[in-house]
């Protein structure tokens, strides 16, 4: 089970930190953890991903320089620090696990992700 938290309402230019903890389940593979987001009527889109080792990260172009993904394997938790938020960042944000069993590789296509959290709403007002 993946439990996401940290969403909320913030003004443009503000910051939020999302967290996603894996609990009640032991993944027997090394796994990448990613964040995706979705707005009504649109496809779920990639935001950021971090490898098992934490060494490799990849970001969507629209969040580069503003968002930072990190993880704490001891806590089975991934974080997404979101700065300089814009109204277009408004969406339900989902965390996900890719059981690829590699230390320093990531994938951005949602079809590769095996487990998903329930989503947390981020709303940015102008």
Secondary structure, DSSP 8 states (H G I E B T S, - for coil): -EEEE--EEEETT--EEEEEEE-S---SS--EEEEEEE-TTS--EEEEEE-TTS--EEE-GGGTTTEEEEEEGGGTEEEEEE-S--GGG-EEEEEEEE----SS-----GGG--EE---EEEEEE-
